[in-house]
Amino acid sequence: MTNLAVEKPDNLAPHTDRIPVGSPLYNQIVEHLYDEAALLDTLDLRTWQKSFTEDILYQAPVQITGRKSERLPKKRQMMHLFENYFSMEMRIHKVHDTAVCWAEEPRSRTRRLITNIRAWKTETENELSVVSYFLIPRNRFESNEYQILSGERQDRFRLIDGELKLARRNIILDMSVLSMPNLAIFL
């Protein structure tokens, strides 16, 4: 975990018009998310890397459980993940191009399930705000048990030359203590 005081990654433009389910743009978003899940499940990380921008911010803050009696919201101080293009490139290189990624040797068997996809245009031209839920069962070695992660992904995509490119991903996990010994997989 990284210890960072994070309120908001940057000044993202607010979202405006909802993108209707079934519209061509919505269908493009859904296909992109499904294709991304398949690339991550098959560890085709080099192809996946082509689908994000060079200024990407990819983070998963630790969830803080607050009580109803607490009036002020708690600031998130720690992160499970806090990545940029360079750190993601290093992780991809370690998994894809070397034999020293012990956390993924042998590799995890995962199946990313993406659902509840909602999308909006933003005030920034060619930028989209997309929220989706995910469920990732993970199995390793010869175990008959699964480790499970679930949560919400808050994404910002840029439409560049007709292709969606991931610029921001904020991952809100449904648990503050992870149910797995490491987070060597991308969410």
FENGI-V934385 format. One record per backbone hydrogen bond with DSSP energy under -0.5 kcal/mol. CO is the residue of the C=O (numbers start at 1). NH is the residue of the N-H. E is the energy in kcal/mol with one decimal. If there is no record, write none. Layout:
CO_NH_E ; CO_NH_E
This chain:
2_4_-0.9 ; 2_79_-3.3 ; 4_6_-0.8 ; 6_76_-0.6 ; 10_12_-1.6 ; 14_123_-1.6 ; 17_121_-3.0 ; 18_20_-0.6 ; 20_23_-1.9 ; 23_27_-2.8 ; 24_28_-1.9 ; 25_29_-2.0 ; 26_30_-2.6 ; 27_31_-2.7 ; 28_32_-2.1 ; 29_33_-2.5 ; 30_34_-2.5 ; 31_35_-2.8 ; 32_36_-2.7 ; 33_37_-2.2 ; 34_38_-2.0 ; 35_39_-2.3 ; 36_40_-2.4 ; 37_41_-2.5 ; 38_42_-1.8 ; 39_44_-2.7 ; 40_43_-0.9 ; 43_45_-1.7 ; 44_48_-1.9 ; 45_49_-2.5 ; 46_50_-0.8 ; 47_50_-0.7 ; 48_51_-2.2 ; 49_52_-1.3 ; 51_166_-2.9 ; 53_56_-1.2 ; 56_85_-0.6 ; 57_169_-2.5 ; 58_83_-3.1 ; 59_171_-3.1 ; 60_80_-3.3 ; 60_81_-1.2 ; 61_173_-0.5 ; 63_65_-0.5 ; 64_66_-0.7 ; 67_70_-1.6 ; 75_77_-0.6 ; 76_6_-2.0 ; 77_4_-1.3 ; 78_62_-2.4 ; 79_2_-2.7 ; 81_60_-2.5 ; 83_58_-2.4 ; 84_88_-2.5 ; 85_89_-2.6 ; 86_90_-2.0 ; 87_91_-2.1 ; 88_92_-2.8 ; 89_93_-2.7 ; 90_94_-2.3 ; 91_95_-2.2 ; 92_96_-3.3 ; 93_97_-2.6 ; 93_98_-0.6 ; 94_98_-0.6 ; 100_102_-1.6 ; 101_104_-1.7 ; 102_105_-1.4 ; 108_110_-0.7 ; 109_139_-2.2 ; 111_137_-0.9 ; 112_114_-0.6 ; 113_135_-1.8 ; 115_133_-2.9 ; 118_131_-2.8 ; 119_19_-3.0 ; 120_129_-2.5 ; 121_16_-3.5 ; 123_125_-0.5 ; 124_127_-1.7 ; 126_159_-3.1 ; 127_122_-1.3 ; 128_130_-0.5 ; 128_157_-2.5 ; 129_120_-2.6 ; 130_155_-3.5 ; 131_118_-2.7 ; 132_153_-3.4 ; 133_115_-2.3 ; 134_151_-1.9 ; 135_113_-2.5 ; 135_137_-0.5 ; 136_149_-1.8 ; 137_111_-1.1 ; 138_147_-3.0 ; 139_109_-3.0 ; 140_143_-1.7 ; 147_138_-2.9 ; 149_136_-3.3 ; 150_174_-2.6 ; 151_134_-2.4 ; 152_154_-0.5 ; 152_172_-3.2 ; 153_132_-2.1 ; 153_155_-0.7 ; 154_170_-2.3 ; 155_130_-2.4 ; 156_167_-3.2 ; 156_168_-1.5 ; 157_128_-3.1 ; 158_160_-0.9 ; 158_165_-2.4 ; 159_161_-0.5 ; 160_163_-2.2 ; 163_160_-3.0 ; 165_158_-2.7 ; 166_53_-2.6 ; 167_57_-1.5 ; 168_156_-2.0 ; 169_59_-2.9 ; 169_171_-0.6 ; 170_154_-2.9 ; 170_172_-0.6 ; 171_173_-0.8 ; 172_152_-2.3 ; 176_178_-0.6
